[in-house]
């Protein structure tokens, strides 16, 4: 039976069919749906959201050592967090099969960089396999567990946004009756002290050689010989683009992109006149080809930046102009990303901008506070970095400068990697003010539970982390909970805390407006006879508020009645629909 599936959905199906027992992940677009679908559709698999990717991969590694087939899914920057245990798991090898799903994001649809995961595969000496469509997502995932156990290695399954979020037909199979492997004490294999690791490194290098040989004739790689004037070596979604652009060319499609079979590449090269390597992001395959003496054309005609498309490939190789497109004379307004109507972070940023503070930000919906008209976030690097950056500024420039510096971090991100930054502030006698944005959910990736919400991935009640007690436990004596929509009080709290010469935490607490439990009632409206047209309400950046014919208006179809604009208006010109203005 065939079903239409997202690539991520097909990976989940492949895990199910392979007999996977444990899945531990951290949500990150474009990988999130893999674990969400497993939690909703496959009760045979234990699934969880871990507090970060390092812990998630450690859980999966432990399950593998315990004889189970396991998986961990994350986005490309999440692999940076998971690298510590994963690189060493390359040395230990596995017991039950272990697959780490990593979704790269060419084009930066929802990420802070365009990192190429294949480099992690090479550096850690872990095989990387790349599907090109949903059918391969399912089948490659299923086969990856056999490969993992055959060669005693973790496997990286590399997706990209277009593969993860595109749909195609998938042949659905049955779940294998996988029996847990026996657990045996073997410190020489599983305890990576230097003496043991030296021996395991020898095994890893031999394994890489064996997998490269395996790649010559395996179900992951395939050669298609057509017109031999043009040969294309490609992988992942680039294969789909290249096939559309060059339907008559010959292809070597690499499903295993690390380690690559030298014999296979040289054999393909002997069959074609000219070879192009088509791959998004880094010249990973190209550099391998050149290292073994195969003359290829790659990044000298293709960009290192962003996504490819068939028109771009055809133009670069055949010199054909791109298809004509319709020119529009009128200027089309840009549509930048914006925080949702009713977003609890909007009031906080309104105050931080008013106070002209320097804001060390973090990764989440709230990063949008960097954009106009709020213009509040000044720095953002990675998950959990905001607190450390604020502390670093203090140590670099002194207390007087950092009276005007705060760190902002979401509740989920604080659990992910902010706690250690806060501990560092306390331990090293810092005085940073940290604002934890507690919106009762993991918002950016689509409302996943986290350790602060009190619910598991399946919505089951569990113990929740008390942010106040946690802050107290690491040495923070000043913890204040404040509603960011109570603007006067929130401003007072921030002013007080930044003046105190000791570290403090402000918990900006209001739930995400998109939660099903949040209902603000009737939308807000403007009484134009009271409106002074000062446009202060425009300063909060709510997409429901706009100017038409010089007059400020509220779009009732977007307004959810959160009343933040009412709190901003100094003239009482905004009210709830159906109510009287004061």
Steps between C-alpha positions, in 0.01 A plus 500: 500500500623849412438819697584864438743605772723786604865405507498533880189283520671239285805499730265434790345215304843359423586503870177316575560236232859452617381402848630808679433496876616842628497849344632804688521838326491874540265696270666699225364595160521326253534178704220540756229295331705179508461461876155660517363247252662210685340618825156529341491197270731231634435401860737205455785753517587685821548866406597810695608860476835530675615831646763538225662309214798384708271329749280366220795337326626360831161341563507346152858379553402345833204324340733365231743372762197340666440293186219706345477672166484872574480840334562865578381782272617861488576787266851570376600742776365251752770261383757748633348452845491121457851475356673421829332165567454417132866532403596257773210267419673465164784333693284285725279384218153366576315198629153562361491714187529877554388765249535875551269699273642844421308750287708768328344828391644631170345839435474583871124458520511476879863491608796718587746338260528267199709229664571184298462189717716288272803673652395367842477153348853518367640653819334242724555216252130414509335393172260751344210388284277738304154427360359700209125451549251360749524141374874509554448665839304197612716239331836657588390530864401135509823388332709730719439276800631197315801707394555622856505150643696350210787746541463573874451873456251781553353630174418861412191532283536841337185677385457850363195724531364413155526125561367523856200715407411372151250224430526197274366146488635243746460122489391404850637179649463303822692544823777248554490293815826633638629325810713695745862396481671360806691744719853395585768673705775605263699798633754464220225599256276728701725680752693765309804552715817572298630142499169364369438791262835447327396147405151608402643769268667223302162327469333824387751555219457142382124544513516809277699305243251213509198727459663676205545158337141411586387816321613367164205264477235586755131605506585861587704596191393466138642572156285606205677499163322696227665761277867474592594853394391631839543310823364625830602389848240615748310418819194592703253752360756615243439172317136599445596844372772363272272231353246766411760733354702234313264209422734343244820513704668208674487497879686360796262550789677462833279386785810452718688830493752397766705293456480508118597202286809595302451203270143604418593862422789397276285248317236765430768744387625247247158487335435873441676786322455784749393484865311756703455469875168651606461533877356772721723680751861378533707333223510179701464245219693724262804511727495122537491453122791734450696333781492168310596661168157519337458824307164658585330837468319621809508816705684691230160529326262431792452710811597404853198693626136400530281255313524393138224464242470333156517831310821597676660163421396506135628855457836418661567183298325561167522877495129530440331816625252476780135495390340839454303629793234764535618843615275685743529877480350569840720488805408193705528553876726262687347264754758447774435238767317638799394388844138384510215721620484463877860376528605537866849611400376817330434688823839407640685626194295818499636576847858398419496732200352782707783461752759491219658181634755284324344155459697177469243275334458132434339251262120495494192688379624786710802552274253690281533779756803607296273625220320832464318659665616334826869501403597354836726195452858605434683164505400141426740212436367162612280317749581613854763757404314812615585460868867431440528794261349740753744371762788541257403860429499573870846352549632683193353846561415518868193547712405850382464384141306190587240688701344538157543135390253214545487144370173357371438127459193280458397246761574203273832648388591572861455131579682406177823687569438814704530351847875459477538861388306615806715284726808658344367850577446412866823305544714773345336782696314650209210739534308436178123537480342204320144506369350152453206513260257247642227454238396153626616313186781457248363752252735536203484140382123467534393444862702211635500421869818553702611438860335822623150423370412196711412275206686236296510474122179295518327758719528290814533695828848496648706704744594841372812703568428793733697788350493699824640214708753417231628858492519501880682166498783629280547804723264765364340673797301757302226337289198705392199374304335771290228521234648665187159646413490694827730756346534738794591223745728322252691822440533553874632144549759534223617840623543360850686184404753658266600744774566228759864393521428128511372243251124482460234320300177648370247240387287665233195279540206491261390205281543487123191652340465202267447246777153348498456598864547872422186697416512877529143543384379774267746686275605856571370800305598867476260781580622756251339798673736437793804397293769771480675317216822497706572151366649377827302180452692442176817476708412158637521348150171313514403378150134569580566875527547696178465845351248569224445847352704648783285340768599217734273196478478150645434198280240302692585185302852503648443655843453245778407755764819478708459869606869591482412789270248620759779511755719701263236757402516807728167641386263210561420482130519120477237273649367149474230460239163529672641695796505872576823695517576658836 
